[in-house]
Amino acid sequence: MSQWFLFFSNIHLFRFIYKFAKKLKQMDLKDLLWIPGKPGLYRIVSQVKSATIVESLKEKTKFPIYMSDRGTKLDELGMFTTGEEIPVKDVMDMIYDKESGGPCIDSKSEDIMLKKYFEEVLPTYDKERIHVSDMRKLFMWYNTLHSLGLLKKEAKVEKPVDETSVEPATDEKTDKEEKSE
């Protein structure tokens, strides 16, 4: 009987490890949190009744945050442009493409250098609503994610067009229409 117990407990342990490793591999910006007033980025570990448990990406320390801390998920943030607001994820993809997957400019660089670099990445950014402090945060987040190996370019999958459902528009009349006239 103890052999069966060990067998099933090992299966459950294997499933837990597999799910945990799979979750780490699929980390996305939706799992990451920015907390105003606290340095760095945080990963959401779990949620309890009155708080959310987060883990610092760099220090690996866990602690609760409450509603008053106003944490914001990175996938909910956006950058203002002269047209539409662009999600931070898309801006990070633009930086990733510009740097060919490497680190970007240091967030402690001079203001003029940061503005010039940001304009190369996102030329249509709103110069009145995006401040240098916003650029510094973005570059710091990008370099943090890069140093931890969490940046990955997602391949966009295009859906093939079903040729049977799309009919080309033609001005020619069909044989039935010509006969009826």
N, C-alpha and C positions, 0 to 999 in steps of 0.2 A: 504494500500500500504506500509506503514511503517513496518507492521508486516512481509511482505514478504522480505523486505530489511534486517531486522534483522535476519530472518531465514537464508537467503543466506549468509550474512556476517558471521554468526556463523559457517556455514559449511566451509567457506573458512578459518576461523581462526582455526577450528579443523584440517583441512587438513594440514595447515602450521605447527601447533604444532606436529602433527603426523609425518610429514616428518622430522622435525628438531630432534625429539626424536629418530627416526629411524636412522638418520645419526650419532648422537652421539653414539648410541649403536654399530654401525658397524665401529667405528674408527679403522683404520688400519695404518700400517707404511707408506702407500702411501700418507696419509694426513699429515704426520709429516715431518718437515723440520729442518735441521741443518744449522746454519749460522756461518761460520768461523769468529772468533773474538767476537762473542756474546755468553753469557752464556746460557745454557739450550736448550730446544727444543721448536719448534713453530708449530702451526697448521695453515694450509692454510685456510683462511676465504673466500677470493674472489680474483678475478684478475681483474685489470683495465688495461687501455691501456699501461701505461708505468711502472706499478709496480704491485706487489702482496701484498695483505693485509694479514698479519699474526697476530696470537695471541699467546702470551707466555703461555705455559701450566701451569706454576706456578703462575705468577703474573696476568694473565688474561688481560694483556694490549694489545691493537691492535696498529699496526703501519705498514707503507708501507716499503717494501724492493724493491730495484731496481736491475737491471741486474748486476751492479757493486758489489753488496753484495755477489754474487755467492752462493746463498743458494742451498743446495742439499737435495733431498728427501731421507729419510732413506731407502726406499726400493730399491734405486739405489746404495747404498753403499755395499761393500763386504770386506771380510777379505782374505788376501793372505795365501795360504797353499802351501805345497810342491807339491800338485797336482793342482786341479782347485781352482778358487776363490769361496769362499762360501759367500752367501748373509748374511748381518747382521741379517736379520730376522731369518735365520736358526741358527745362533750362539746364538741369544737370546732364541730360542726354546731349544737349548742345555743347556743353563744356567737355564732356567725354569725347565727343567727335572731334572737337577742336584740338584737344590734347592727345588724341589717339589712345585713350585709356590711361594716360598718365596723370600726375597731380597737376593742379592748376596753380595760379598765382597765390603767393602767401597772403593770408588775410591781414597781416600786419604791414603790408606795403603802403606806400604813400597814397593819399587820396586820388591824386591825378592818375597814377598808374592803375588803380582799381577801376576808376571810371572808364579809362581807355580800354582796358581788358574787357569790362562788362559790355561796352558798346560793340566790341568785336564779336562777342558771343551773342548778344541780343540787341541789334541795332535799333529796334523800335521801342525800347524801354521808355517809360514815362519819366522824364528827367525831373519833374516836379514832385512826383509821389514816391519814387525810389531813391532812398538816401544812401550815402556811403556806408552807414552802419548796416543796412540791409544787405548790401553787396558783401561786406565783411562776413556776416553770418553765413550767407550762401557759400562763399569760398571756404570758410572754416568747416562747414558741414560736408562739402564735397571732399576736401582733403582728409577729413576724419573717416568718412566712408571708404575713401580710396586706401588709406593706410591700413584699415581693418579688412580690406578685401571684400567689401560688401557692395561695391559698384559692379553692376553687370548690365550689359546692353541686352535688352530684350528684343528678340527677333520678331518683327511684326509679320504676322501670318495673314496673307491676303486670301480671302475666300474666292474660290474659282466661280466664275459666272456660269450658271446652268444655261446652256444654249437653247434648250427646249422651252424655257420659260420666257426668254427674251426674243421678241420677233422684230426684225428690222422694219423700220417705217419706209414704205415705198409709195410712190404716187401712181404706180401702174395699177390698172384695174385687173382683177382676177378674171378668169375665163367665164365664171358664172355671172359676174356683173355685166360683162360685155354682151352676153347672150340675152340678158333680160332687157337691155336697151333696145 
